[in-house]
Amino acid sequence: MANYLSAQVESALPEWGRSLAAARKRRRWSQKNFANRLGVSISTIKRLEEGNSGVGIGVFASALWLLGLLDQTGTSFDIYHDNLGISIESESARGKGSADDF
């Protein structure tokens, strides 16, 4: 994997790939069928399911959508559940700086 990825990301990507592969198999879709539905090559599907970091986020998100799993990511990326960001924002509001200072 690329050296710019944290160890946590490096371990998460293959896990996500295995999850996508399992979801595809549950639907009894071959990799070829999945690739055709997504409009990508079979090699892209293989890389996606291996957790290759070079696969575009658009392909990943489209795969989630096609599998009916995109809605399950909703709260994962909800800014109202961003506890660290909320804490930092709260400190800034108390006069310790502003996010616009960057």
C-alpha positions in Angstrom: 0.0 0.0 0.0 1.0 3.6 -0.4 3.3 5.0 2.3 1.1 8.0 2.9 -1.6 5.9 4.5 -1.8 5.4 8.2 -1.7 1.9 9.6 -5.3 2.2 10.5 -6.3 3.0 6.9 -4.0 0.3 5.6 -5.8 -2.3 7.7 -9.3 -0.9 7.0 -9.1 -0.9 3.2 -8.8 -4.7 2.8 -11.6 -5.2 5.4 -13.9 -2.9 3.4 -12.9 -4.7 0.2 -13.8 -8.1 1.8 -17.1 -6.6 2.9 -17.9 -5.4 -0.6 -17.0 -8.8 -2.0 -19.2 -10.5 0.5 -22.1 -8.2 -0.3 -21.6 -8.9 -4.1 -21.5 -12.6 -3.5 -24.7 -12.5 -1.4 -26.4 -11.0 -4.4 -25.0 -13.8 -6.6 -23.2 -11.3 -8.8 -20.0 -12.4 -10.5 -17.2 -9.9 -10.6 -17.8 -9.5 -14.3 -21.5 -8.7 -13.7 -20.6 -6.3 -10.9 -18.1 -4.6 -13.2 -20.6 -4.2 -16.0 -23.2 -2.7 -13.6 -20.6 -0.2 -12.3 -19.2 0.5 -15.7 -15.6 -0.4 -14.7 -13.2 -3.2 -15.6 -13.0 -6.6 -13.9 -9.5 -5.6 -12.7 -10.9 -2.5 -11.0 -13.4 -4.8 -9.1 -10.6 -7.1 -8.1 -8.6 -4.1 -6.8 -11.6 -2.7 -5.1 -12.3 -6.0 -3.3 -8.6 -6.3 -2.4 -8.7 -2.9 -0.7 -6.3 -1.3 -3.1 -5.9 2.3 -2.2 -5.6 3.4 -5.9 -9.3 2.7 -6.6 -11.1 6.0 -6.8 -13.5 7.1 -4.1 -16.2 7.5 -6.8 -16.0 3.8 -7.7 -16.1 2.9 -4.0 -19.1 5.1 -3.4 -20.8 3.8 -6.5 -20.2 0.2 -5.5 -21.8 1.0 -2.1 -24.8 2.6 -3.8 -25.2 -0.3 -6.3 -25.2 -2.8 -3.4 -27.7 -0.8 -1.5 -25.3 0.0 1.2 -24.6 3.7 0.7 -27.3 4.8 3.2 -25.5 2.8 5.9 -22.6 5.2 5.8 -24.8 8.2 6.6 -24.0 8.7 10.3 -20.3 7.8 9.8 -19.9 11.1 7.9 -22.5 13.2 9.7 -20.8 16.4 10.8 -23.1 16.5 13.8 -21.4 13.3 15.1 -17.9 14.8 14.6 -17.0 14.9 18.3 -13.4 16.0 17.8 -14.4 18.8 15.4 -17.2 19.9 17.7 -14.7 20.1 20.6 -12.2 22.1 18.6 -14.9 24.4 17.3 -16.1 24.9 20.8 -12.6 25.9 22.0 -12.4 28.3 19.1 -15.7 29.9 20.0 -14.2 30.6 23.5 -11.6 32.8 22.0 -8.7 30.4 21.4 -8.6 31.0 17.6 -10.8 30.6 14.6 -11.1 27.9 12.0 -10.8 30.8 9.4 -7.3 31.5 10.7 -6.0 28.8 8.4 
